[in-house]
């Protein structure tokens, strides 16, 4: 059984920072890729950032230089440090993991609201 629990979403003013966390409760399997996606109202879910098991990160162009993804493999936790937040960053942020073998799992989402 796999469960993802996100935390850290909040209301913040433009220019502010937030740190999202996602704890993956998992036994018997190893995590390959961990990532964050977001879905703004009325829009499709889009990639924000991913990080592989070796630590190589990938970012959407819209967040490069402002967001940093990291992971703690011992804790099965992925983080997203978000700086210089903009109103356009307002969305529900979803944690995603891909196991070795290809299975995908999603968290329930955490709301980030950036006011102008």
C-alpha positions in Angstrom: 0.0 0.0 0.0 1.3 3.5 -0.9 0.1 6.7 0.6 1.3 10.2 -0.2 0.7 13.0 2.2 1.5 16.6 1.2 1.8 19.6 3.5 2.9 23.2 3.3 0.3 24.9 1.1 -0.9 28.2 2.3 -1.9 31.8 1.4 1.2 34.0 0.7 1.8 37.4 -0.8 3.6 37.8 -4.1 7.3 37.7 -3.6 7.0 35.4 -0.7 8.2 31.8 -0.1 6.7 28.5 0.8 8.1 25.0 1.3 6.0 22.0 0.3 6.6 18.5 1.7 5.4 15.1 0.6 5.9 12.0 2.7 5.5 8.7 0.9 4.4 5.9 3.1 5.6 2.8 1.3 6.9 -0.6 2.1 8.6 -3.2 0.0 9.2 -1.0 -3.0 11.8 1.6 -4.0 11.0 5.0 -5.4 12.5 6.0 -8.7 11.3 9.5 -9.5 9.6 12.0 -7.2 7.9 15.1 -8.4 5.5 18.0 -8.1 2.7 18.9 -10.5 0.2 21.7 -10.2 -3.3 22.4 -11.5 -4.6 25.9 -11.6 -8.4 26.6 -11.7 -9.8 25.6 -15.1 -6.5 24.4 -16.4 -4.8 21.0 -16.9 -2.4 19.6 -14.4 1.2 20.4 -15.4 4.7 19.4 -14.4 6.5 21.7 -11.9 9.6 19.7 -11.1 10.9 16.1 -10.8 13.9 14.6 -9.2 15.4 11.2 -9.9 16.8 8.7 -7.4 20.3 10.0 -8.1 19.3 13.5 -7.5 19.0 14.9 -11.0 16.3 17.5 -11.1 14.1 18.7 -14.0 12.0 21.9 -13.9 9.3 23.6 -15.9 10.6 26.7 -17.6 8.1 28.9 -15.6 9.7 28.0 -12.3 13.4 27.7 -13.1 15.5 29.8 -10.8 12.7 30.3 -8.3 11.8 26.7 -7.2 14.1 24.0 -5.9 13.1 20.4 -5.6 14.9 18.0 -3.2 14.4 14.6 -1.7 15.4 12.7 1.4 15.6 9.1 0.4 15.9 7.8 3.9 12.6 9.5 4.8 10.9 8.9 1.4 10.1 12.6 1.3 10.3 15.1 -1.4 10.3 18.9 -0.9 9.6 21.9 -3.1 11.1 25.2 -2.0 9.2 28.0 -3.7 10.7 31.5 -3.7 9.7 34.7 -5.4 6.1 33.4 -5.7 3.8 35.0 -8.3 0.0 35.1 -8.5 0.4 32.8 -11.5 1.8 30.1 -9.2 -1.6 29.8 -7.5 -2.7 26.2 -7.9 -3.3 22.9 -6.2 0.1 21.2 -6.0 0.2 17.4 -6.3 3.0 15.1 -5.2 3.8 12.2 -7.6 6.0 9.2 -7.3 7.1 6.6 -9.8 8.3 3.3 -8.5 11.0 1.2 -10.1 8.8 -0.9 -12.3 6.7 2.1 -13.5 3.8 2.4 -11.1 2.6 5.9 -10.4 1.0 7.3 -7.3 -0.5 10.8 -6.6 -1.1 12.7 -3.4 -4.4 14.4 -2.6 -3.0 17.9 -3.3 -2.2 21.0 -1.3 -3.5 24.5 -2.2 -1.1 27.3 -2.8 -2.6 30.8 -3.1 -0.4 33.8 -4.0 -2.1 37.2 -3.6 -1.0 40.2 -5.6 
